[in-house]
Amino acid sequence: MLSDNDKRQKYDQFGRYWQQAGRGTAYGGGAPSDGNFDFSNYGSFDEFINELLGRFGNSGFGGAGGAAPGGYTSYRTAPRGGLGTDPNMGGPSQKTFDQEAKISLSLSEAFRGTSKRLKIGENEVEVRIPAGAKQGTKVRLRGKGQLTPYSKQRGDIYLIVSLLPHHIFQFDGDKLVCEVPIAPDEAVLGGPIQVPTPDGSVTMNLPAGVKSGQSLRLRGKGWPSPKGARGEQLVRVVITPPKSLSDQERQLYEQIQNQRTRDPRRHLSQVSL
């Protein structure tokens, strides 16, 4: 084969399907009816497969463009089963026609779990999203995907969770994080403060001398795992000086400044390049 320029060119273009290239007649207007194809119309075998898949319907969710109510924003046909061999065609075939769709959830819906009623084609289905879904979590809908033309079985739909931004809570990896401002005197003296959690406000003991940006842990107040156990919540404290002071507050701060015995920048005095 390698010594034959024509055969080698077909192999470089079509890979292991080079022998089918140029054999038989081209198909048109629908599914091929026999095992012979004219590959000369395609730049590669991938182009042939892409066109073949497109001929078996592009029905999506909710009509044109794939958009639909209930949080769907996009979908795509995603072959997940790989290529097999169809006995009737003698060539490659698609095992399953699975699809993916993005579904947007608020942080509250993802934390507690929710039900969404979605339109798929002409049918409506109710989907249960379990508590603890995270960004990128996939929820599988069995048998709701496109019909595989060869096996006559339907593929699956994978809903990919997209979390909407929240004004207080966010994720740092798998940890739920909130940022809490504290006053300078609270940072120095420590003491109990109120912090938000998904369950509501709780009291947390602030250690004396805490640094701005330091994260403190609240056990059992974080995001739920698939088995229901709660992880840790991180509370990131930020020292926030007041923008305006009363006369008495200013006098007290000036007294602290005059009586301070430690220079926080002393270790920087001899630094140079």
C-alpha positions in Angstrom: 0.0 0.0 0.0 2.8 2.4 0.9 4.5 1.9 -2.4 1.4 2.8 -4.3 1.0 6.6 -4.3 -2.7 6.5 -4.9 -3.3 4.1 -2.0 -1.0 5.9 0.3 -2.8 9.2 -0.5 -6.1 7.6 0.4 -4.7 6.2 3.6 -3.3 9.6 4.6 -6.7 11.2 3.9 -9.1 8.5 5.3 -7.0 6.4 7.7 -8.1 2.8 8.2 -11.2 3.5 6.0 -9.1 4.2 2.9 -10.4 1.1 1.1 -14.0 2.4 1.1 -12.9 5.7 -0.4 -14.0 6.0 -4.0 -15.9 2.6 -3.9 -19.6 2.4 -4.8 -21.9 5.4 -5.2 -22.5 8.5 -3.1 -25.6 8.7 -1.0 -28.0 11.6 -0.8 -31.2 12.8 0.7 -31.2 10.5 3.7 -29.6 7.5 5.3 -27.4 5.2 3.1 -29.1 2.0 2.1 -26.1 -0.2 1.5 -22.5 -0.6 2.6 -20.9 1.4 -0.4 -20.0 5.1 -0.1 -18.2 7.6 -2.2 -15.7 9.1 0.3 -14.2 11.4 -2.4 -16.7 14.1 -1.5 -15.2 14.5 2.0 -11.9 15.8 3.2 -11.7 13.3 6.0 -13.7 10.5 7.5 -14.7 12.9 10.4 -16.4 15.1 7.8 -18.4 12.0 6.6 -19.4 11.1 10.1 -20.5 14.7 11.0 -22.7 14.9 7.9 -24.1 11.5 8.6 -25.1 12.4 12.2 -26.6 15.6 11.0 -28.9 13.8 8.6 -30.6 11.9 11.5 -32.3 14.9 13.0 -31.2 17.9 15.0 -34.2 18.0 17.3 -33.3 19.9 20.5 -35.1 21.3 23.4 -38.0 23.7 23.1 -37.8 24.3 19.4 -35.4 26.3 17.2 -31.9 27.0 18.5 -32.1 24.5 21.3 -33.4 27.0 23.8 -36.1 26.0 26.2 -37.7 27.2 29.5 -36.5 25.9 32.9 -32.9 26.9 32.6 -31.7 25.3 29.4 -29.3 27.6 27.5 -27.6 25.3 25.1 -27.1 21.7 24.0 -25.0 19.6 21.7 -25.0 16.1 20.3 -22.2 14.3 22.1 -21.2 10.8 21.0 -20.3 9.1 24.2 -20.4 5.4 23.2 -17.6 5.5 20.5 -17.8 4.0 17.0 -18.9 0.4 16.4 -19.6 -1.7 13.3 -23.0 -1.9 11.9 -23.6 -5.4 10.4 -26.0 -4.0 7.7 -23.6 -1.4 6.5 -20.2 -3.0 7.0 -18.9 0.3 8.2 -18.8 2.5 11.3 -21.9 3.3 13.3 -22.9 5.4 16.3 -23.7 3.4 19.4 -25.6 6.1 21.3 -26.7 9.7 20.6 -26.3 11.4 24.0 -26.8 15.1 24.5 -25.6 17.7 26.9 -27.5 20.8 28.1 -26.6 23.6 30.6 -29.1 24.3 33.4 -28.7 27.4 35.6 -29.4 27.2 39.3 -29.4 29.7 42.1 -27.1 28.9 45.0 -30.2 28.3 47.1 -31.7 25.8 44.6 -28.3 23.9 44.4 -27.9 23.8 48.2 -31.4 22.5 49.0 -32.1 20.6 45.8 -34.9 21.5 43.5 -37.3 20.2 40.8 -37.4 21.7 37.3 -40.0 21.1 34.6 -38.3 21.0 31.3 -39.6 20.7 27.7 -37.7 18.2 25.6 -38.9 18.2 22.1 -42.7 17.8 22.3 -42.7 16.4 25.8 -42.3 17.9 29.3 -40.4 16.1 32.0 -39.9 16.9 35.7 -36.2 16.7 36.7 -35.1 16.4 40.3 -31.8 18.1 41.0 -30.3 16.6 44.3 -29.1 18.8 47.1 -25.4 19.7 46.9 -25.1 20.2 43.2 -21.9 22.2 42.3 -20.6 24.0 39.3 -20.2 21.4 36.5 -22.2 18.7 38.3 -23.9 16.4 35.7 -27.4 15.1 36.2 -28.3 12.1 33.9 -31.7 11.7 32.2 -31.8 8.2 30.9 -33.4 7.5 27.6 -34.3 11.2 26.9 -31.7 11.9 24.2 -31.8 11.5 20.5 -32.9 8.3 18.8 -30.0 6.2 17.5 -30.9 5.4 13.9 -29.3 1.9 14.0 -30.2 0.5 17.3 -33.5 2.4 17.6 -32.7 3.2 21.2 -32.6 6.7 22.7 -29.4 8.1 24.2 -29.2 10.0 27.5 -29.3 13.7 28.3 -26.7 15.1 30.7 -27.7 18.3 32.4 -24.6 20.3 33.4 -25.2 22.6 36.4 -24.1 26.2 36.1 -24.4 28.1 39.4 -25.5 31.8 39.4 -23.4 34.3 41.4 -24.3 35.0 45.0 -23.6 38.4 46.7 -22.2 36.7 49.9 -21.2 33.1 49.3 -18.8 31.7 46.7 -16.6 28.6 46.3 -12.9 28.2 46.8 -12.4 24.7 45.3 -14.9 22.5 47.2 -15.2 24.9 50.2 -18.0 27.4 50.6 -16.6 30.8 51.5 -18.0 34.0 52.8 -16.1 37.3 53.5 -16.9 39.1 56.7 -15.7 42.6 57.6 -14.4 43.3 61.1 -13.4 46.5 62.9 -9.8 47.1 64.0 -10.7 46.8 67.7 -12.3 43.4 67.0 -9.2 42.2 65.2 -7.0 43.3 68.2 -9.2 42.1 71.0 -11.1 39.2 69.4 -14.5 38.1 70.7 -17.8 36.7 69.4 -19.2 38.0 66.1 -22.2 37.1 64.0 -21.4 35.4 60.6 -23.7 34.2 57.8 -24.1 30.5 56.9 -26.5 28.8 54.4 -28.7 28.0 57.5 -28.7 31.6 58.8 -26.6 33.7 61.1 -24.4 31.9 63.8 -22.0 33.1 66.5 -18.3 32.6 65.8 -15.5 33.3 68.3 -12.9 35.6 66.7 -9.4 35.0 68.1 -7.5 38.0 69.3 -4.9 39.3 66.9 -6.5 37.9 63.8 -5.0 39.1 60.5 -6.9 40.6 57.6 -7.6 38.0 55.0 -7.2 35.1 57.4 -9.8 32.3 57.0 -11.5 30.7 60.0 -13.4 27.4 59.8 -17.0 26.6 60.7 -17.4 22.8 60.9 -20.7 21.3 59.6 -21.8 24.6 58.0 -20.5 24.1 54.5 -21.8 22.5 51.3 -23.6 19.2 51.5 -21.9 16.1 49.9 -23.9 13.7 47.7 -24.4 11.5 50.8 -25.8 14.4 52.8 -22.8 15.2 55.1 -22.0 18.9 55.5 -18.4 20.1 55.0 -16.6 23.1 56.4 -17.5 26.7 55.7 -14.6 29.2 55.5 -15.1 32.6 57.0 -12.5 35.1 55.5 -12.2 38.1 57.8 -11.2 41.5 56.4 -10.2 44.3 58.8 -12.2 47.4 57.7 -11.2 50.7 59.3 -14.0 53.3 59.7 -14.3 56.0 57.0 -15.5 58.6 59.4 -14.8 59.0 63.1 -16.5 60.8 66.0 -14.3 63.3 68.0 -14.1 60.8 70.8 -13.1 57.9 68.5 -10.4 60.0 67.0 -9.0 60.9 70.4 -8.9 57.3 71.4 -7.2 56.2 68.2 -4.6 59.0 68.7 -4.0 57.8 72.3 -3.4 54.3 71.0 -1.1 55.6 68.3 1.0 57.6 70.8 1.2 54.7 73.3 1.9 52.0 70.8 5.2 50.1 71.6 5.5 48.0 68.5 6.4 49.1 65.0 4.8 46.6 62.5 7.2 47.6 59.8 10.4 47.3 61.8 11.5 44.2 59.9 11.4 46.2 56.6 13.8 49.0 57.6 17.0 47.2 56.3 15.5 45.7 53.1 17.1 46.8 49.9 18.2 45.3 46.5 
